[in-house]
Every structure is written in structure tokens, then in C-alpha cells.
Amino acid sequence: MSEISHETGRQIGVLINRKGQVEYVMVGDAKKIEMPDFGRIRTSHERFRGLRCVHTHLNGEGLTQDDLTDLALLRLDLMAIIQVNQRTGLPDLVHAAHLIPTTAERINDERLPYEFLPPKPPSQLDVDFLKLINSLEEEMARNRKVLKNELANRDRAILVGVTTGPLYEAEESLKELEELAISADVLVLDKIIQRRPQIDPRTVLGKGKLEELLIRAMRLGADLIIFDTELSPAQVRSISEATDLKIIDRQQLILDIFAQRAQSREGKLQVELAQLKYILPRLVVGQNSAFSRLAGGIGGRGPGETKLETDRRRVRDRINRLEKEIEKLSYQREERRKSRLRHQIPLISLVGYTNAGKSTLLNALTKSQVYAESKMFATLDPTARRLRLPHEQEVIINDTVGFIRNLPETLVTAFRATLREIADSSLILHVVDASNPNCLAQIESVEKILSQLDLIKIPRLIVLNKTDLLNESEIEALERHLSYNRQIESIAVSALKPATLIPLVERVSELLAKNLYNGFTYENLSCDHSTIHV
């Protein structure tokens, strides 16, 4: 091999199986060699590919990054290079490396996923190759069983952020994506961020970063990659083909969470509608081989409609049916709204960023037991509680679905009928998680969505929740900032401490009396625990 490589000025390589037989011969150029297309990451996670690569290097270099990338992505038994003496054409040193089995302790280890053997002349190579590979595979199989038991049946994901802006913004957004993934019961194995001058239109990430992602996914046993941006259908196909892993984006993850949490009929219909509108433009030839086949047999003859066209037509038909059903439910909602107006029952809506503590605040105010959990989008089906106030007066407090930055337009559209209820509010309580370092950015996101829904003219009061996690100076600084920069009144509370809610109740009473109901006051809150589904 060394002599032929020296004579031709090209790298020469072979792939050898464990019986010592040569299965592939490869001829490259002076600087590199191309591997056969095996299909990436398609071998068992408990085994290597059963092939070791041996090829020549003409310029005295050792193992290159391309060699190590091929070793990891193709799961080769071993990668070895022979340094060819430029003067004699004879072999000098042999450099070799093999993969390291992943263990639970190494799962977040930043060290390289391979181990190098000491460089030696060919005559001094004394490694028992088969014994080494068998021991590595045995360790790999044992570790994989341990990891499977630890990870159970949960999806294992790597989160990826790509930005052209400030890195700190990408880090904040990726942290939020991690919270979303945890809410969807996804195990987050790793997070990767790349800052680029511009987003790659085909693979989003750059070539080198994509290879790093593939190696990391292979090493950790990830089966899912979640991108913190909206991916086009072409980008999903390109990345999927390069990784052989399931690829989803932020929008699809949010839709999945909504699908898990929807309980009421209307909520389920709204989520399904949003999912179908998301899927429709992504039904393209190539994403699924079934889409490229002609539909045949009963129901498929006649005009020769393709499977892809059939799928699209069925999705459109289902979207039309869902929109009609949601419209019927909207009519029923409108009738309930008119009934409230006839009885002159004021409506207070709790809005805010997801996981701000709206449901907990509702429970504290009404002494009810609305489902509340420290997860994003724990509340999806909006409900309301009727409070019976002194002097036989009543008010309805409406708990709404949480907002989030870059809320998918399909979700805003699907839930517009639900969100329309906010438009009838006498007062909006904008609940904020004051303990969140990014609470100001979250306030901005919610205010932006309220503006898009044309709800910005309704009187609002910002409720700084979870202030039990802050000190007095931090609370005062936040209140001053909101008063000076946004010209919006705020009040600090903790839904877990009922005593802190008294100033909130008094201020709500004053605002309602001032704007709508003369002389309307709160003294002692009581609740009849009746529920109005909104």
C-alpha cells in the first residue's frame, strides 16, 4: 500500500473485516480519501461496524479530524493510518484510534469520544485487535443496558440553537427550549449553540458543527434533535438524511405539548387544527417515500391522483371540518358571554407567560383546586371561577393559556376563539414570574401578543408573582422599572402567601369601581366553587 501510494501520489485505503478479508479498496487524492456510503448511524448501538480502516498519508501527518469523524460516524472498529516515507516510499509509523464506550458517568463528559493507540512502526504492532474489539463491545452492551434502564422509554434529545445575533439571547432562548422539552417529558442529553454570520439555508448549522452534532448524538445515544428555530421542510429533510435521527423544531415541540395537555373537546380540536395546519405545507415528495407512489385500487382509480395529493386533500378536508366544529363551539361560547353580560357579571382575565403562576394565583384567590404544576403550559384548557362578593355581587376570574415568545401563528389562530374571551374582560391581570431573570423580556413578549390580539386598550395591572423568592430591593427596582419604562402599574404578590394578596384584591376593587362599577368594593372574598368552562 505504501509503495503504490508513493508511486501514484494518492492515498490508498482498505476496509478489512474481522476475518482479515479486504471488503473495500479506496483510492483518493494526495490529501484525502472518500469512504463508501454505508448510511450513517445505522449499525446497532451495542456494536461497531465490524470493519477497520487502514489507509496511507503522504505528508507525514497523523490522524486528521476527517479520519476521526469517519471513525465516529461510521462506527468503525478502528481507524489506522500509515505514514509513507516521502524519500523511500516505505511505511514509517502507524497511528490508530478506536471509539470509547459511553457510560452513565461519561454521558456529559466533554472529552473526545475516542482513544489513541501509541504510534509504532508496522513491525512493532503487538495489539490483539480482536480481543480489544470484543472487550469494547462487551462494555458497550453492558453500558447501553444500564443507560436504557436509567432513561426508560423517554425520548433522548440534543437541543440545538443557531443565531446570527448576540450569544446571550441564544442561550436564554435555548434554556427556555430546555424547559419546554422537560415539560414534554423529553430527556435533554446536551445543548449546542452556534453563532454564524448567516444561517445555512440547507442544514442550518455549518458543516463542521453538524458533524460535531452527529458524533455527539452517536456517543450519547440521542434519538431526537430539537432545533430552537422554525425549520423549513427542506431543512428537515436535509438534516434527517445527514443524521438518520428524528428532527423537530421549537414550533413542533410546542404543538406536541399542547397535544399532551388538551383535555376538553374544544381544546383537542384546536390543537389538532394547529397541528394539521403545521403539517400541510410539509407534506412534500421525498419526506416520506409513500408520498411518491401512485394511489391505486378501489378509491384510487380515475384521475390518477398521487398519494401525496390524496394526503393533502384529506388534510384540507379535515381542517375544514375542524374549523366548522370550532365555529359551533364558538357560538356556544358567545351565548354564554351574552348571558354573563345580561347579568352584568364582570370578567377578570389572568394572562401571562407560561409557568408564571396564573393557576396557582387563581386557586389562592378563589380557594379552588385548578390543576397547577411548575411546568410550561400546565394549563391548556382555560377555565374560570365565579366569586360571590359581598352585597351579593359576583365576578368571574378567567384563567387562560400561557403565552411564550415566538408563539406559533397556527396556535394563535386555532385558539383565537378562546383568546377572544379576553376581549370581554373588564380588567386584565398580567401575571409575571418576578423571580425569572428574563421576566422583562417575558413581559415584552406578552404585551406584544396582547397588542396583536388588539387587547392592549383593556385596563391592565401587572401582578409580580413569586416575590417570595426575591428581596425587597429587587422587588422595588423591578416596580420602578415598569412604572418608568412601560407606564404600567404593578403590584407584588406571592400566590403561596395569602397575606400578600390583600393589596392586590384592594387594588382590583378600586380599578373596577373606577372604570366600570361605581362603588364596587371587596371586603371578604368568598367562593361558591362553581365552575364556568370557557
N, C-alpha and C positions, 0 to 999 in steps of 0.2 A: 504493500500500500504506500509506504514512504517513497519507494523508488518511482512508482507510477505517478504519484502526486508531484514529485520533484521534476520529472520529465515533462509532464503536461502543464505544470504551473497551476493546477486546480486542486481543490480539496477533494479527497476521496473518502467515502464513508460506507460502513456496512451496519446492518441491524442483525444481530445474532440472537437466536432463541436459546432456551435453556438446555437444549441438547447439543449446542455448539454448531448448529446449522445456520448458514447465512440465508436470511429471508429477503433482504433488500440490499441492493447496491446503489449508492448515490454518488453522483458526480456534480460538484458545484463549480464555483469560480475561485479566484485567488483568495477571497475574503470570507466567503460563507458557503453553506450547503443547505439545500432545501429538504425538509423531512417529507415523507409520504403523508397523504391526508388520511389519517385514521379516524377523524371525528373526535372532537375534544371532550374530555371528561366523560367518556362512555365506558370506561372499564369499571369493575367493581371497586368500591371504596376500600374493601378489605384486601385487595391485591394490586400488584403492579401489572404492567402490560405484558410482561414475560419476554421482553426484548431489551437488549443492551446495545447502545450505540457506540461505535468506535470510529472516529474519523480523524483526518490529519489537519494540522495547522502549519502553514508555510512560513509565517513571520515570527516564530518563536514565542507567540503569546500562549497564555494558559487558557483555562476555561473562560469563555466570554459570557456576557449576560444573555445573549441569544441561546447559547448552549444550556444554561441553567433554566431559562424559560421553557425550552423544549423538554428538558428533563421533568419539570414540574407539570406542565400542561398535558404532556403525553403520558405521564406516569411511567416513564421508562425505568427498567431495573437499575440501570447505571448509564452515566454519560462519561465517556472517556475520550481524550484527545491525544494524539501522538504528535509531538513537536518534531518536524522534519528539519534535519541539519541542512542549511542552505548551501553549504560547500560540498558535502559528500552525498546528500540525499538519503542518508541513513537515519533511523529513528534516534532521537535524543531521549527526553523524559516523557513519561505518560502521566497525565493529570486526569483524575477521576473523581466523581461525586455521586452520591445517592441521596434519596429523599429520607427525611426523618419522620417516623410515625407520629401523628398528633395524639397528645394525651390531654386529659382534662386540665392538668396543670399548665400545659403549653398552649392552651386554646387562645389566650390573649398575649402570648409571647411575641415580641417584636423581632426575635432573632430569625435568621434565614432558615427556610424550611428544608435545607439540605446540609449534608456533611461531606467534607472533602477528605479524600484519602491522600496520604503523603506521596508527592511526586517521586517516581522511581524510573530507572531505565527498564525496558521490557524484560531484560534477563533477570531482574531482581523482583519482579512482581510475584508475591507469595500469598495473596489473599485468596482464601477459599470462597469463590464467588457464590456458589450455590448455597453453601452454609450461611453466608451473610444474608442473602436474599430471603431464604426461608425463615431465618430468625426475625428479620424485619417484618415480614408478612404475618408471622405469628403474633408479634407485638401489636401490629396494626389491627388485626382481627380482634384481639382482646380489648384494645382501647376503644374500638368502634362500638363494641357491645356495651362498655361502660358508658360511653357518651350517649348511646341510644337510650339507655335506661334513665340517664340524667335528663335528657331532653324530651323524653316521652314521644308523643305524636305531634308536637308543636312544629310549626314551620320555623326554619332556621334562616335568618336573613342577614345580609350585609346592606347597610344604608349608604347611599352614595349621593353626595352633593357636588354640584358643579356650578361655579359662579364666575361672573366677569366683574363683580363689584367687590366691596370690602369683605375680607375674610371673616370678620366677626359676625356680620349679618348671616353668612352661610352657616356658621357654627350655631347661631341661635336657631335658625330655621331647621337645621339637622337635629338639634336637641328636641325641638317640637315634633319632628318626624319620628324620633325615637319614642316619645310619649304616645303618639298615635299607634305605632307598631305594638307597643306593650298593651295598649287598650284593645288591639285586635288579637291579643294572645299570641303574638309572634315573638320568638326569642331572638334578640339582637346580638349577633356574634361580633360585629365590628362596624366601624364607621369610617368612611373615606371621603375626603373633600379635596377637590382640585380647583385651583383658580387659573383661569385661562383668559387670554385676550379675547377669544370668541368661542362660542360653543361649536363643537364639531357637528355639522348637520347630519352626519350619518350615525355616529356612535356616541355622541355627546361628550364622552371622555376622549382624551388623546390616546394614541396607540400604546405608549408605554404604560400609562395609568390603567388602561384596560387590561393589559397583560398582568400587571400587578394585582388587579382585582380578581382575575381568573385564578392566579396562584393562591391568593388568599382564600377564595371560595373553595378551591380544591382542598387546601390544607385544613380548613375549619369544618368542612362538610356542609357548607351552606347549600340550600336548595332554592333560595329566593333572593333576588336583588331588588331593592326598593330605591327608586330614584326620587330625589326631593325636587322634582320639576315635572311638568307635564310632557310626556313623550309622544311623539307622532307615531302613527302605525309603522312607518318605515324604520324609525329608530328602534322600536320594539323588536321588529324582525331582525335587524342587523345585529343588535346586541344578543338576542336569543341565539342566532346562528353561531355567534362567536363563542358563546358560553355554554350552550345546551342547558341553561338554567331558566327558571320562570322569572320573567321581568315584569314588574308593575311600577306604576308611578304614584305620586302623592294622591292624585285625584282618585285613582282606583282603590287605594288603601282606605280613604275616607268613605267611599261608597260601600266597601266591604264592612266597615264598622257600622255604618247605618243599617246595612242588611242584617247584621247580627242583633242589633238593638231594637229594631222596629217590632212593636207588639200589637198595636191597633191595626185594624184593616186599612184605614186611611194611610197610616204610616208605611205599611208594607207596599201599598200601591204606589205611593210617592217614591219610595226607594227603587222599586222595580222600574218605574218610569225613568228615573235618573240613570239607572244602570243601562237600560236599553238605548237611551239617547247617547250614552257614552260609547256603547259597543257599536252602534250603527255605522259610523264612519270608519270603524276599524275592521269591518267585515270586507277584507280585500283578498284578492287572489294571492296565494303564497303563504299567508299566515297559517292556513290550515289546508292540507292537501285535498281535503274533501271539497273545498270551495271550487277547485278547478275541474271537478268531474261534472259531466252532464247528468242531470237527474233523469232517471228512466223508469219504466214500468208504469203501473197504474198511478194516475195523478201527475205523471211527469212527461207524458207524451203530448204531442200537438205542436205548440210554438217552439219547442226546443229550449225551454228556459233552463239556464245553468243552475247548478246547486247554489252558487253564490247569489244569483238573482233571487232564487227562491227564499234563501235565508233573509236577504234584505227585505223582501216583500212581507215575510212573516213578522219580522221585527217592526216594520212600519204599521202593519195591521194591529199588532199588539199595542203599540204606542197609541194609536187612535182609540182603541178600546179603553185603555187605562185613562187617557185624558177625559173620556166621556164619563167613566165611573167616578173619577176625582171631581169632575164638574157637578155630578149629582150630590156627592158628599159636601161639596162647597155650598150648594143650595141649602142643604140641611143646616150647615153651619151658619149661613146667612139668616135663616129663620130663627135660630137660637139667639143670634145677635140682635135681631129686631125685638125679640121677646125681652131681652135684657134692657134695651133702650126704652121699651114701653114701661117697664117697671123702674126706669131711671136708676139702674144699678151701675155705679161707676166701675170702670175696669182699670186695674193697675197691672202693667206687664213687666216681668223681670226679664231683662235681656243682658247679654254679656258674652264674654269669651268663654269657650268651652272650659269646664272644670274650674270656673270662678267661684262656685259655691251657691248657685241660684237655688237649687233644690233644697239644700240644707237651710238656706235663709227662709224659704217658703215654709219648711217644716217648723222652724223656730217661731215664725210669726203666727202660724195657724195651729200649732200643736198637732200637726198631722204627720203622716208617715209616708210621704212620697219617696220613691226609691232614689237614694243618693249614694254615690260612691266616688272616690277620688280617682276617676278615670275620665278621659276625654269622651264627650258625647254619651255620658251615662244616661242623660235624659234625651230621648228622641221623640217620644210621643207626648206633645205638650198637653198638660192638664191644668186645671185651675182649682182653687179652693175658695169657697164662699165664706166670708167672715160676717158674723152678725155683730154689729156695733151697738153701742148704747143708743137709746132713743129709737130702737127698732130700725136702725139704718144698716144697710149691707153694702159690702164692696167685694169685688171679685179680684183675686190676685192670680195672674196668669203666668205660669212657668213655661218658658219657650226653649226651643232647641238652641244649643250654644253656637256661637259664631267662631270662625277661625280665619286666619289670613289666607288669602287666595282661595276662598270658598268656591268650590266648583260651580260654574254657572248652571250646569244641569240640575244641581241640588237646589240652588236658589229658585230656579224656575219651577221645579217639582213641588217645593214647599211654599210657593208663593201664596197659595190659598190659606195655609196655616199662618204664615207670617202676616197675612193681611189682617188677622185679628188684632195685631199690634196697632194698626191704624185707628182702631176704635178706642184706644186707651185714653183715659183722662190724664194719666201720668205714666212715664217710663222710668223704672228704676234700673239704671245701668250698673250692674254688679261687676266689681273688679277684684281680682285676686291681688291685693296690695302687696303681698309677700313675694310675688313673682318679679324677678329682676327686670323683666321685659314688659311690665304692666303698662307703661306709657305707650309702647308700640301696640299692645293689645287694645288699649282704649282707642287708638287711632284706627285700627282695623274695624272695630265695632262701629265707630262713628261713620266710617266710610260706607259700611253696609247699610246702616240706617239712612244715610243720605241717598244711596242708590235705590232704596225702597221708598223714598220720599216720606220718611218718618221723622225727619230732623226738626220739624216745626212743633212736634208734640213736646210739652214740658218734660224736662228730664232732670233727674237727680242722680249723681254718681254715688254709688254706695261702695266705699272702700272696705272690702271684706277681708277676713283673715288677719286683721291688725293685731291679734294676739301674738303674732309671730314677729312683730316689729316693735321698736322702741318709740318713745314719744317724739323724739327729734325727727325720725324718719317719717312718721305719720304727718307731722306738721309741714315738713319740706314738700311732701307729695301734695298735700292740700293747697299749699301756696302756689305750687307749680300749676296745678289745674285751674286755680282761680285766676292766675295772672295770664297764662298762655291760652287757655281754652274758654275762659269766661263762663265756666260751668260750675255750679255749686256742688260740693262734695261733702260727704259725712262719713266718718269712720265707725265701723262696727266689727263685731266678731259674731258670726252666726252661732258659735258654740258657747257664747256668753250672753244669756238673755238680758242682762242688765244694760249691755251696750246698745240694745235695740230701742230703748226708750226714746233717746233723742231722734232716732230715725222715724219712729211712729209719730212723734210730735211734729216733726218737720213735714211728713207726708200729710198729716191732718191740716197743717197751715196752708200747704200748696193747694190741696183740693178745695179748701174753703175759699182761698183767694181766687182761684181760676174758674171754679165751676159751681161749688155748692156752698152758698153763703151760710156761715155758722156751722159748717160740718166739722166736728171735733172728735178726737179719740180720747177716751179716758181709760177704759179697761177693755182690752181685746178679748173676745171670746170667739169660739168657732163651733159650728154645728156639724163639722166634719162631712158635710155633703159635698160631693164632687161633681163638677161640670166638665165633661170631656170636651176639649176644644180642638 
